[in-house]
């Protein structure tokens, strides 16, 4: 794909030759061009280096490994010895340890972590302190008999203890997994019971939105229901003087600071188990490896979002979302990671921008929903907060509307680099994302990332440009899952793994998103392909509808469904959550339909609009389009979705009643 200078969406930010040369991606491109004798242009052309990276995967990943000094000098013929999906074999003859890589670059001029919680001043954790605590915790695990491959589970908020426990487990070759403490007993057991942890690190409670939430009863239920847990390590956030019976305190677990001893591990040794949302069944345990994650995050964090030693990075996330893992991985680049335990909009909507000013963030990671809420509230964070250190804003989780792109450059900072990324828990990184070598255009993602052979395919498996297609990846990536936990048969040949990604095209990763690649090479993600609207044979993404509707101040949230009917008909309702004091008057309904017609198309206008008290999402913020659609198709609620994986069960109850009433003809 190549850039085009023709007309298109508004360009909001443009790199200069100087900024390109100063960026890590620009320096990498120049280094590669000199090393390989390539003509990548001056300044380097992103499309040229992307094409080279996917055509020469072995050379590209060898160069990433050398440029970052992670695995310097690995021969190219020992980089990718089996080039197939699933089952690609990367760097078969090397050893590596994620924790060792994460703790090797830090400078004592800057903290390793900055811990922030509601109504508490930030606390800095030095690199020496972090290393000492990781070493102490790893020694405790060894003393408890934890072996390489054993699972260590954390029921923890986004606090330094979670980072220490994860790195301590990784350093000895144990496999990490975590859940956030807002998960109830059933949701946690749906995940942890599968992996049979031997150690559980659990918090007694947490604070969110100014309120304290006691989780001691949940922890007791987890201990009783997880017979493989030999030791519980208690982290006290609410009651420091109380300790569950038979538990080891966190203070005891890190009482003997020492240099970590890192287990040398094969490149594909399991690092962590993360879980799919589990909204329609038992969550799938996705296993990622040490080496793949180190290299992938050195590429994504170091090159694409341009974060390095001394930079301060924050991404609002819980320990149940892959963005926590990715944000923690900024340690690999020597950056300071800001960890935050609290609500995203406490004590006010501008909380994350206040945090950016308070901690001197260079990189702020957040969600489209948060930026949209700030936009709707009429906030101007750039005028209210000192954001002079802020260079980059990253957003992911759902498409970012063009209007919100514009709001960022108008109300936050005119010279900020705004990167919209699309990837997933599945690969612990992005497929499509940001590049400091390219301009930022309103409502669009810049390009596929380096080493990601992403394309848009039609139903027949042919590449398409300028129209919606399936997001596919045609070449392996080192951070693709090693396997699903407890799959049959075990390993990358497992049936669930193949069904999840490699149907209908064996050997080609089908991600389940609609992707449009424009003639200019930019990208648009327009929703999940399994929740596609298909009216009269024309496929439509849901993102265009959401962008139009959510721009209306009276609408807080919405979800649109495309429901195939038994008689062959097609019903497309729009459900809206209105702001306090608002009603769905004929005038408002007409405004909503007019906005959809003008900003999307007449075909996008729903059959009816219904007010609901709330719109349910996964715990990572994605709308439950497919599970809600299944309710209206008559699927039993217990089979249609797992309520424990939803952010608001009461909102689900309302949809269940609506579906029942519709089937009853009321």
Secondary structure, 3 states (H helix, E strand, C coil): CCCCCCCCCCEEECCCHHHHHHCHHHHHHHHHHHHHCCCCCCCCCHHHHHHHHHHCHHHHHHHHHHHCCCCCCCCHHHCEEECCCCCCEECCCCEECHHHHHCCCCCCCCCCEEEEECCEEEEEECHHHHHHHHHHHHHHHHHCCCCCCCEEEEECCCCHHHHHHHHHHHHCCCEEEEECCCCCHHHHHHHHHHHCCCEEEEECEEEECCEEEECHHHHHHHHHHCCCCCEEEEECCCCCCCCCCCCEEHHHHCCCCCCCCCCCEECCCEEEEEECCCCCCCCCEEEEEHHHHHHHHHHHHHHHCCCCCCCEEEECCCCCCHHHHHHHHHHHHCCEEEEEECCCCCCCCCHHHHHHHHHCCCEEEECHHHHHHHHHCCCCHHHHCCCCCCCEEEECCCCCCHHHHHHHHHHHCCCCEEEECEEECCCCEEEEECCCCCCEECCCECEECCCCCEEEECCCCCECCCCCEEEEECCCCCCCCCEECCCCCCCCCCHHHHHHHCCCCCCCEEEEEEEEECCCCCEEEEEEHHHCEEECCEEECCHHHHHHHHCCCCEEEEEECCEECCCCCEECEEEEEECCCCCCCHHHHHHHHHHHHHHCCHHHCCCEEEECCCCCEECCCCECHHHHHHHHCCCCHHHHCCHHHECCHHHHHHHHHHHHHHHCCC
